[in-house]
Amino acid sequence: MSGRTLLERIDDPVALRALDRQQLGPLAAELRAFVLESVSRTGGHLSSNLGTVELAIALHYVFDTPRDRLIWDVGHQSYPHKILTGRRERMAGLRQQGGISGFPRRSESEHDAFGTAHSSTSISAALGMAVASRNKGENRGPGRRRHVAVIGDGALTAGMAFEAMNNAGVTPDIDLLVVLNDNDMSISPPVGALNRHLARLMSGQFYAKARDVGRAVLSKVPPVFELARRIEEHAKGFVVPAGTMFEEFGFNYVGPIDGHDLDALIPTLQNLRELRGPQFLHVVTRKGQGYKLAEADPVLYHGPGRFDPAEGIRKPATAARPTFTQVFGDWICDMAAADPRLIGITPAMREGSGLEEFERRFPDRYFDVGIAEQHAITFAAGLACEGLKPVVAIYSTFLQRGYDQLIHDVALQDLPVMFALDRAGLVGADGATHAGVFDYAFLRCIPNMVVLAPSDENECRRMLCTAFQHDGPSAVRFPRGAGVGAEVLRELDTIPFGKAELRRQGRRIAILAFGTVLAPALAAGEVLDATVVDMRWVKPLDRELLRQLAATHEALVTVEEHVLMGGAGSAVAEALAEDGLARPLLLLGLPDRFIDHGDQAQLLRDAGLDATGIERSIRTRFEDLLATAPGGPRLVLGASGHRAA
C-alpha cells in the first residue's frame, strides 16, 4: 500500500470507515482535488460537488452504507459519493456514452439507493424506505437500518419536500434523517464554536433523554407541559430561527453546523444515528469550496464543459452562433419593452432559461418562484385571469412536474399563458432524466393548447411572437444549444396561424419535418428528390396541406426529435385516418425506450435522425417506390412564396 494515496485506498465505504479520524482531513483534500481534476476533463457539475466533499465523507464514515440507505437529492452533489463508492476510475467516462451517469442510478451501484435527477424527491423516497424497513422488522436491534436524505436548500423550495416532511412527522417508529445542505451564500447563519457545541448538545442522548423524561412528567399537567413545550421551541428558535418550522413538522432540528468541519459533522451524525424518529440536520456548505474561481462564481462553474483548472473557464475569443436560449432571452426583453403586460416566470432556472438580462431590465416583471413548477403554472394562470400575459420559461422535462396545473388551471380555463420550453429533444450529457422527448404527446392531447416547433433560430423568434399574441394557452418548444445559424431578424414578426411551409419541391415522397430535424430532412430530401415541409405547428396541424400532400405523393414520412408514441407523427396518422386518406406512412423519431447520456449529435445519429439515417430509413421502407420512374402531380410554390397546388 505504500505509495498509494488515501483516496486510492478507498474502493468502498468499508475502507473509508477503517481510516483513523485524523486521516479524514487529508482524504477530503485529495477527494476535492480529484473532483476538480476529473470534472475539468469530462465536464459536469462542479460547484455543488466541491461543496459536499466533507459531507459525503462524514455520511459514509458514520453510517453503514449501503445497508443504511443514503439518498442524494437531485444528484448534482453526488460525485464525491460516487468516488467513495467504487467508481473513482469510472469518473473518466462521466456523462459520456457508455460511461457512468452524472446522477445517482440504482442500476449503477448498490450504493445509489434511489435514482434522482429532478429535485425534491429524496425525503419522500427515504420515508418510503423507512416505513418498509419498519414493516419488515429491519429497524430494531443493534444492526437496525437507517435512512438518510440529503436535500439542498434550493430543492427544499418545492412543495413535495414539505409534503414528505408533513407525512414523516406523524409516521411512528421510523429511522429517518434529513440533512439540509444549505449552500446559499446569501444566507450567513452562525456556524462557529458555539453552534458546534449546541449542535452536539441537541443531537446527543442526554438532551434527547432529558427531553423525553420531561415530557413524560409534565404531560400529566397539561398547562405546564404546553408551557414547557413552547419554551423549548422558542429557545431553539432564538438560537436557530429556522429550526422552529421543522420542529412543527415533527422533526428534531439540529444545527446549523459547518458542513466543511469534519470535527463538527462526524460527532453530530454519530449522535443522530442513535436517535429514533424524524431527525433534521442543517449543515451549511459553500459551493465551489476549495477552488477559488468556483467560490467566486459558483453559477459559472455549476455545470461547465471541459476546462483547464489552472486557467479556469475562458470565454471564446469569437462570438459563437446564438443558442435558442439566447434567442429567447433577447426576444422576451424586446417583447416586454413593446408590451407592458408581459410577465416572465421561471422555476429556479434564471441562467438556464436565459433570463438574466430580463431580470436586470424588468425586475418588477420577473419572478423566480424557486423549484416549484406547479406553483409557477398556477401563479401564471392567476396573472392571466387579471389581463396580464405571463411567459413561463421552463425546461420541457420540468413542465412534466406541473401537468395537472397545466390542464386544470390553464387549459381548462383557456387562459393566455405561454410556455417557452427549452431543452426539447435529446440533451446529451444530462441523459434520460432531462431529455424533453414527451412534450408533443402530453401537450397536443390537451384541449385549447397550441404547440409550435421552430426549425431554426429566426423561426423560433417568430413563433415566440405568434404564441405570445395567441389568446389562449400555447407552447413553443426549442432545443438545447445552437441551430443552423439562421440570421435572427429583430422585428417582432409572427407566422400564419396553423400553417406549414413548403421548403423543397420533389416527387413521390413527402417528408414532414417537425422542429430542428428540418435541416437533416432537407439534406435527405435533396438526395431522394423528395418534397420537404417545415410543419411548424404540432397542434393545430396544417390539415389543408396534409390533404394536398396525400393527393400528390405516393408516400409520406414524418420526422421528429421526440418519442414516436403519441408524437407529431401520430398526429399526422390520426389526421389522415380521420380524413379517410390511405397513404403509406413512415414515422421517424425516437424509440420506445429511455435514451442514455452521451454526445448529442451521436445520439441523434444512433436514433437515425441525421441526414444519412433519414435517407437510409426512407430507402429501406420505400425501396420499390424509389426504384420506379417518377411521375404524377406535384406541389409548386406560388409567386408570393406561399404554396399553391
C-alpha positions in Angstrom: 0.0 0.0 0.0 3.0 2.3 0.3 2.9 5.0 -2.4 -0.9 4.8 -2.7 -2.8 7.9 -1.7 -5.6 7.8 0.9 -8.1 8.2 -1.9 -6.6 5.4 -3.9 -7.2 3.0 -1.0 -10.9 3.8 -0.9 -12.7 1.4 -3.2 -15.8 1.2 -0.9 -17.1 2.8 2.3 -15.8 -0.1 4.4 -12.2 1.0 3.5 -13.2 4.6 4.4 -14.5 3.5 7.8 -11.2 1.7 8.5 -9.4 5.0 8.5 -8.4 6.9 11.6 -10.4 10.1 12.2 -7.3 12.2 11.7 -6.8 10.8 8.2 -10.2 12.2 7.0 -9.0 15.8 6.6 -6.2 14.8 4.2 -8.6 12.5 2.5 -11.0 15.4 1.9 -8.2 17.4 0.4 -7.4 14.6 -2.0 -11.0 14.0 -2.9 -11.7 17.7 -3.6 -8.6 17.8 -5.9 -9.8 14.7 -7.7 -13.3 16.1 -8.2 -11.8 19.2 -9.7 -9.4 17.4 -12.0 -12.0 14.8 -13.1 -14.7 17.3 -13.9 -12.3 19.6 -15.8 -11.6 16.6 -18.1 -15.1 15.5 -18.7 -17.4 18.4 -17.9 -20.2 18.1 -15.4 -21.4 19.6 -12.2 -18.6 21.2 -10.3 -19.5 23.9 -7.7 -22.1 21.8 -5.8 -19.8 18.8 -5.7 -16.9 20.7 -4.4 -19.2 21.7 -1.6 -20.2 18.2 -0.5 -16.8 16.6 -0.1 -16.7 16.6 3.7 -20.4 15.8 3.9 -20.0 12.7 1.7 -17.0 11.5 3.8 -18.8 12.0 7.1 -22.0 10.3 6.0 -20.2 7.2 4.7 -17.9 7.2 7.7 -20.7 7.2 10.2 -23.4 5.2 8.5 -23.2 1.6 7.4 -23.8 2.1 3.7 -25.2 0.5 1.6 -27.3 -1.2 4.3 -28.1 2.2 5.6 -29.9 3.9 2.8 -28.3 7.2 1.6 -30.3 9.3 -0.9 -28.8 12.4 -2.6 -31.5 14.7 -3.8 -31.1 16.0 -7.4 -27.7 14.3 -7.8 -25.7 17.4 -8.7 -24.0 17.0 -5.4 -23.2 13.2 -5.6 -19.8 13.0 -7.3 -17.9 12.6 -4.1 -20.3 9.9 -3.1 -19.7 8.1 -6.4 -16.0 8.3 -6.0 -16.1 6.9 -2.5 -18.3 4.0 -3.5 -16.1 2.3 -6.0 -16.5 4.5 -9.1 -13.3 6.5 -8.9 -11.8 5.1 -12.1 -15.1 5.3 -13.9 -15.3 9.0 -13.4 -13.2 9.3 -16.6 -16.3 8.4 -18.5 -18.7 10.6 -16.5 -21.8 11.6 -18.6 -20.3 10.1 -21.7 -21.8 7.4 -23.9 -21.2 4.1 -22.2 -19.9 5.8 -19.0 -21.5 6.4 -15.6 -24.3 8.9 -15.1 -24.0 12.3 -13.6 -26.8 11.4 -11.2 -27.4 8.6 -8.8 -28.8 5.5 -10.5 -29.9 2.2 -8.9 -28.7 0.1 -11.8 -25.2 1.6 -11.5 -24.4 0.8 -7.9 -25.9 -0.7 -4.8 -24.8 2.5 -3.0 -27.3 4.5 -5.1 -30.3 3.7 -3.1 -32.7 5.8 -5.3 -32.3 7.4 -8.7 -32.5 11.2 -8.5 -32.1 13.9 -11.1 -35.2 16.1 -10.6 -35.2 17.7 -7.3 -37.1 17.4 -4.0 -37.9 13.7 -4.2 -35.4 12.4 -1.6 -37.4 12.8 1.6 -40.4 11.0 0.1 -38.3 8.2 -1.1 -36.4 7.9 2.2 -39.6 7.9 4.1 -41.0 5.1 1.9 -37.8 3.1 2.6 -38.0 3.8 6.4 -41.6 2.6 6.5 -40.6 -0.5 4.5 -37.8 -1.2 7.0 -40.2 -0.8 9.9 -42.8 -3.1 8.4 -40.2 -5.7 7.6 -38.7 -5.6 11.1 -35.4 -4.2 9.9 -35.5 -1.1 12.2 -34.8 -2.9 15.5 -31.7 -4.2 17.2 -28.1 -3.1 17.1 -27.9 -3.5 13.3 -31.1 -1.6 12.5 -31.3 0.1 9.2 -31.1 3.9 9.0 -32.3 6.2 6.2 -30.7 9.5 5.2 -32.0 12.0 2.7 -29.6 14.8 1.7 -31.5 17.7 0.2 -30.3 21.2 -0.9 -31.8 24.5 0.2 -33.0 25.1 -3.4 -34.7 21.7 -3.5 -36.4 22.5 -0.3 -38.5 25.2 -2.0 -40.6 22.5 -3.7 -43.9 21.6 -2.2 -43.1 17.9 -2.5 -40.4 18.2 0.1 -42.8 19.7 2.6 -45.5 17.2 1.8 -43.0 14.4 2.7 -42.0 16.1 5.9 -45.6 16.6 6.8 -46.1 12.9 6.4 -42.9 11.8 8.1 -43.6 13.9 11.2 -46.6 11.8 12.1 -45.3 8.4 11.0 -44.4 6.3 14.1 -41.4 4.2 14.7 -39.2 5.2 11.8 -35.4 6.0 11.5 -35.2 9.0 9.2 -32.6 11.7 9.0 -33.0 14.6 6.6 -29.8 16.6 6.0 -30.3 20.0 4.7 -27.3 21.0 2.6 -27.6 24.8 2.8 -25.2 26.3 0.3 -27.0 29.6 -0.4 -24.3 32.2 0.1 -26.8 35.0 0.7 -27.6 33.3 4.0 -24.9 33.6 6.6 -26.1 31.7 9.8 -23.7 31.5 12.7 -21.5 28.4 12.3 -18.8 28.9 14.9 -17.8 27.1 18.1 -21.0 28.0 19.9 -23.2 26.5 17.2 -21.0 23.4 17.0 -21.4 23.0 20.8 -25.2 23.5 20.6 -25.5 21.0 17.7 -23.7 18.3 19.6 -25.8 19.1 22.7 -29.1 19.0 20.8 -28.2 15.8 18.9 -26.9 14.0 22.0 -28.5 11.3 24.1 -28.5 13.4 27.2 -30.6 16.1 25.6 -33.0 13.6 24.0 -33.5 11.6 27.2 -33.9 14.7 29.3 -36.5 16.0 26.9 -38.4 12.7 26.9 -38.3 12.4 30.7 -39.6 16.0 31.0 -42.4 15.3 28.5 -43.4 12.2 30.4 -43.6 14.0 33.7 -45.1 17.2 32.5 -47.7 15.5 30.3 -49.6 14.8 33.5 -50.1 18.5 34.0 -51.2 19.7 30.5 -51.0 23.5 31.1 -47.4 23.2 32.4 -46.5 20.7 29.6 -47.7 23.2 27.0 -45.7 26.0 28.6 -42.6 23.8 28.6 -43.1 22.8 25.0 -43.4 26.4 23.9 -40.3 27.4 25.9 -38.3 24.6 24.3 -39.4 25.7 20.8 -38.8 29.3 21.3 -35.4 28.7 23.0 -34.4 26.7 19.9 -35.9 29.3 17.7 -34.0 32.1 19.4 -30.7 30.4 18.6 -31.7 28.9 15.2 -34.9 30.5 13.9 -35.3 28.1 11.0 -35.5 25.2 13.5 -38.9 26.1 14.8 -40.5 25.5 11.5 -39.0 22.0 11.2 -40.0 21.2 14.7 -43.6 22.0 13.8 -43.4 19.2 11.2 -42.4 16.8 13.9 -38.7 16.7 13.3 -36.0 17.1 15.9 -34.0 20.0 14.5 -30.2 20.2 14.9 -27.9 22.9 13.5 -26.8 24.8 11.7 -23.3 23.4 11.6 -20.3 23.9 9.3 -20.6 21.4 6.6 -16.8 21.5 5.9 -15.9 20.9 9.5 -15.4 17.1 10.0 -14.9 17.6 13.7 -18.5 19.0 13.9 -20.1 16.8 11.3 -19.0 13.3 12.5 -19.9 13.5 16.2 -23.2 15.2 15.4 -24.0 12.5 12.8 -23.0 9.8 15.3 -25.4 11.2 17.9 -28.2 11.5 15.4 -27.6 7.9 14.2 -28.6 6.7 17.7 -31.8 8.6 17.9 -35.2 7.3 16.7 -37.9 9.2 14.9 -37.6 12.0 12.3 -34.3 14.0 12.7 -33.3 17.1 10.8 -29.7 18.2 10.5 -28.9 21.6 9.0 -25.4 21.9 7.5 -24.0 25.0 5.8 -21.6 24.4 2.9 -20.1 26.6 0.2 -20.4 25.9 -3.5 -17.1 25.7 -5.1 -15.3 25.1 -1.8 -11.6 24.9 -2.2 -11.4 26.2 -5.7 -11.3 30.0 -5.6 -12.7 30.5 -9.1 -15.7 28.4 -8.4 -16.2 30.0 -5.0 -16.2 33.5 -6.7 -18.6 32.4 -9.4 -20.5 29.2 -8.5 -23.1 29.8 -11.2 -20.5 29.8 -14.0 -18.9 26.7 -12.6 -22.2 24.9 -11.8 -22.1 22.7 -15.0 -19.0 23.6 -17.0 -17.6 21.7 -20.0 -14.0 20.8 -20.2 -11.6 23.4 -19.0 -8.1 23.9 -17.6 -8.3 24.2 -13.8 -5.2 26.4 -13.7 -6.7 28.9 -16.1 -10.4 28.5 -15.4 -13.2 28.8 -17.8 -12.3 31.1 -20.7 -14.9 32.8 -22.9 -14.4 32.2 -26.6 -12.5 34.8 -28.5 -15.0 35.0 -31.3 -18.8 35.1 -30.8 -20.4 31.7 -31.4 -23.8 31.2 -33.0 -26.5 32.3 -30.7 -28.3 29.4 -28.9 -32.0 29.0 -28.9 -31.9 30.0 -25.2 -30.2 33.3 -26.2 -32.8 33.9 -28.9 -35.5 33.5 -26.3 -33.7 35.8 -23.8 -33.4 38.5 -26.4 -37.0 38.1 -27.5 -38.5 38.3 -24.1 -36.7 41.6 -23.4 -37.8 43.0 -26.8 -41.4 41.9 -26.3 -41.5 43.2 -22.7 -40.4 46.6 -24.0 -43.2 46.5 -26.5 -46.0 45.1 -24.3 -46.2 46.1 -20.6 -48.5 43.2 -19.9 -45.7 40.6 -20.3 -44.6 38.9 -17.0 -41.6 36.5 -17.0 -41.7 33.4 -14.7 -39.1 30.8 -14.1 -38.9 27.9 -11.6 -35.3 28.5 -10.4 -33.7 28.5 -13.9 -32.8 32.1 -14.5 -29.5 31.4 -16.2 -30.5 28.2 -17.8 -33.5 29.9 -19.4 -31.6 33.0 -20.5 -33.4 35.5 -18.2 -30.5 37.4 -16.7 -31.0 40.5 -18.9 -34.8 40.3 -18.5 -34.4 40.4 -14.7 -32.0 43.3 -14.9 -34.2 45.4 -17.2 -37.6 44.4 -15.8 -37.1 43.5 -12.2 -40.8 44.1 -11.3 -42.0 41.8 -14.0 -39.5 39.0 -13.3 -40.4 36.2 -10.9 -38.2 33.3 -9.9 -40.6 31.1 -7.9 -37.9 28.6 -6.8 -38.1 24.9 -7.6 -41.9 25.0 -7.6 -43.2 24.1 -11.1 -46.7 23.5 -10.0 -46.9 26.9 -8.3 -45.3 28.6 -11.3 -48.1 27.5 -13.6 -51.0 28.3 -11.4 -49.3 31.6 -10.5 -49.2 32.4 -14.2 -52.9 31.4 -14.5 -53.8 33.9 -11.8 -51.9 36.6 -13.6 -53.6 35.8 -16.9 -57.0 36.0 -15.2 -56.3 39.6 -14.5 -55.4 40.5 -18.1 -51.6 40.1 -17.9 -49.6 38.0 -20.4 -47.4 35.5 -18.4 -44.5 33.7 -20.1 -43.3 30.6 -18.2 -39.7 29.8 -19.2 -39.3 26.2 -18.3 -37.4 23.2 -19.4 -39.6 20.6 -21.3 -38.7 17.9 -18.7 -39.7 20.2 -15.8 -43.0 21.0 -17.3 -43.9 17.4 -16.7 -44.0 18.2 -13.0 -46.8 20.7 -13.4 -49.0 18.7 -15.7 -52.2 18.8 -13.5 -51.9 22.6 -13.2 -51.3 22.9 -17.0 -54.6 21.1 -17.7 -56.9 22.3 -14.9 -55.6 25.8 -14.1 -54.5 27.0 -17.6 -56.0 24.9 -20.4 -59.4 24.2 -18.9 -59.9 28.0 -18.4 -58.4 28.7 -21.8 -56.0 31.3 -20.3 -53.3 33.0 -22.4 -50.3 31.5 -20.7 -47.3 31.0 -22.9 -44.8 28.2 -22.2 -41.3 28.6 -23.6 -40.0 25.1 -23.5 -36.2 24.9 -23.5 -34.1 21.7 -23.7 -36.6 20.0 -26.0 -35.5 16.7 -27.6 -32.3 15.0 -26.5 -30.0 16.9 -24.2 -26.7 15.0 -24.4 -24.7 14.5 -21.2 -27.7 15.0 -18.8 -29.3 11.9 -20.2 -32.8 10.5 -19.9 -33.9 12.4 -16.8 -33.5 15.7 -18.6 -34.5 14.9 -22.1 -37.5 16.8 -23.4 -38.9 14.0 -25.6 -42.5 13.7 -24.3 -43.9 17.2 -24.7 -45.6 16.8 -28.1 -47.5 13.8 -26.8 -48.6 15.3 -23.4 -49.4 18.8 -24.9 -51.3 18.0 -28.0 -53.9 15.9 -26.2 -54.9 18.9 -24.1 -57.9 20.9 -25.5 -57.2 24.6 -26.2 -53.5 24.1 -26.3 -51.4 25.1 -29.4 -47.9 23.8 -29.9 -45.2 25.2 -32.2 -41.8 23.7 -33.1 -39.2 26.1 -34.7 -36.8 24.7 -37.2 -34.2 27.4 -36.8 -33.3 30.5 -34.7 -35.3 33.1 -36.6 -38.3 30.8 -36.8 -38.0 30.5 -33.0 -38.3 34.3 -32.5 -41.2 34.5 -34.9 -43.0 31.6 -33.2 -42.5 33.2 -29.8 -44.2 36.3 -31.1 -47.0 34.2 -32.6 -47.6 32.3 -29.4 -47.5 35.4 -27.2 -50.2 37.0 -29.4 -52.4 33.9 -29.2 -55.4 34.4 -26.9 -55.1 31.0 -25.2 -52.5 28.6 -23.8 -49.5 28.0 -26.1 -46.1 26.3 -26.1 -43.0 26.9 -28.2 -40.5 24.1 -27.7 -36.9 24.5 -28.8 -33.7 22.5 -28.2 -30.6 23.0 -26.2 -27.7 24.7 -28.0 -27.4 26.5 -31.3 -29.3 25.9 -34.5 -28.2 26.1 -38.2 -27.0 29.7 -37.8 -30.0 31.4 -39.4 -30.0 35.2 -39.2 -32.3 36.4 -36.4 -34.3 39.4 -37.5 -35.1 42.0 -34.8 -38.7 42.6 -35.9 -41.5 41.2 -33.6 -42.9 39.3 -36.6 -45.4 36.4 -36.5 -46.1 33.4 -38.7 -49.5 32.4 -40.1 -51.6 30.5 -37.6 -51.7 26.8 -38.1 -49.9 26.9 -41.5 -46.9 24.8 -42.5 -44.3 25.9 -45.1 -43.2 24.0 -48.2 -39.4 24.1 -48.2 -38.5 21.8 -51.1 -40.5 20.6 -54.1 -39.9 17.0 -55.0 -41.8 13.9 -56.2 -43.4 10.8 -55.0 -42.3 11.1 -51.3 -43.1 14.0 -49.0 -41.0 14.4 -45.8 -42.9 16.3 -43.0 -40.3 17.7 -40.5 -41.2 19.0 -37.1 -38.7 21.3 -35.4 -34.9 21.3 -35.9 -34.8 18.0 -37.7 -35.8 20.0 -40.8 -32.1 20.5 -41.7 -31.3 16.8 -42.0 -34.6 16.2 -43.6 -33.8 18.8 -46.3 -30.4 17.1 -46.9 -32.1 13.7 -47.2 -34.7 15.3 -49.5 -32.1 16.6 -51.9 -30.6 13.1 -52.3 -34.0 11.4 -52.7 -35.7 14.3 -54.7 -38.4 14.3 -52.1 -40.7 17.1 -51.1 -39.8 18.6 -47.7 -42.2 20.5 -45.5 -41.5 22.5 -42.4 -44.6 21.6 -40.4 -44.1 24.4 -37.8 -47.2 23.5 -35.9 -47.7 20.3 -34.0 -51.1 21.5 -33.0 -53.1 22.5 -34.9 -51.7 20.6 -37.9 -52.0 22.2 -41.3 -54.7 19.8 -42.5 -55.2 21.5 -45.8 -51.6 21.0 -46.8 -51.6 17.5 -45.4 -54.5 16.6 -47.7 -52.7 18.1 -50.7 -49.6 16.2 -49.9 -51.5 12.9 -49.6 -53.2 13.6 -53.0 -49.9 14.5 -54.8 -47.5 12.0 -53.3 -47.4 8.2 -53.1 -45.9 8.1 -49.6 -45.4 10.3 -46.5 -42.6 10.4 -44.0 -42.7 12.3 -40.6 -39.5 13.2 -38.8 -39.3 14.4 -35.2 -36.9 14.5 -32.3 -39.5 13.1 -29.9 -40.8 9.7 -29.0 -42.9 8.2 -31.7 -45.7 7.0 -29.5 -48.2 9.9 -29.3 -45.9 12.3 -31.1 -46.2 14.5 -34.1 -46.1 11.5 -36.5 -49.0 10.0 -34.6 -50.9 13.3 -35.0 -50.4 13.0 -38.8 -51.6 9.4 -38.8 -54.7 10.4 -36.9 -55.5 13.2 -39.3 -55.1 11.0 -42.3 -57.3 8.4 -40.8 -59.9 11.0 -39.9 -59.9 12.3 -43.4 -60.1 8.8 -44.9 -56.8 9.2 -46.7 -54.9 5.9 -47.2 -51.2 6.6 -47.9 -48.1 4.6 -46.9 -46.7 6.4 -43.9 -43.3 6.1 -42.3 -42.8 7.6 -38.8 -39.2 8.5 -37.8 -38.4 9.6 -34.3 -37.1 8.3 -31.0 -37.7 4.7 -30.0 -39.8 3.5 -27.0 -37.0 3.4 -24.5 -35.1 5.9 -22.4 -32.0 7.2 -24.2 -29.0 7.4 -22.0 -26.4 10.2 -21.8 -23.8 10.8 -24.5 -22.8 13.2 -27.2 -25.9 14.8 -28.5 -25.0 14.5 -32.2 -24.0 10.9 -31.8 -27.3 10.1 -30.0 -29.2 11.6 -32.9 -27.1 9.5 -35.4 -27.8 6.4 -33.4 -31.5 7.1 -33.5 -31.3 7.6 -37.3 -32.3 11.2 -37.1 -29.3 12.7 -39.0 -29.5 13.1 -42.8 -27.9 9.8 -43.5 -30.2 8.0 -41.1 -33.3 9.6 -42.5 -32.3 8.8 -46.1 -31.5 5.2 -45.1 -34.8 4.6 -43.4 -36.7 6.0 -46.4 -34.8 3.9 -48.8 -35.3 0.8 -46.7 -39.1 1.3 -46.4 -39.8 2.6 -49.9 -37.1 0.7 -52.0 -39.6 -0.3 -54.7 -41.1 3.1 -54.9 -37.8 4.8 -55.3 -36.7 2.3 -58.0 -39.6 3.2 -60.3 -39.7 6.2 -62.7 -41.1 9.4 -61.1 -44.4 10.8 -62.2 -47.7 12.3 -61.0 -48.7 15.8 -59.9 -46.6 17.9 -57.6 -46.9 20.9 -55.4 -45.5 24.2 -56.7 -44.8 27.5 -55.0 -46.8 30.5 -55.9 -45.2 33.8 -56.9 -45.6 35.2 -53.4 -43.7 32.3 -51.9 -46.8 30.7 -50.5 -47.7 27.2 -51.5 -50.1 26.5 -54.3 -51.5 23.3 -55.7 
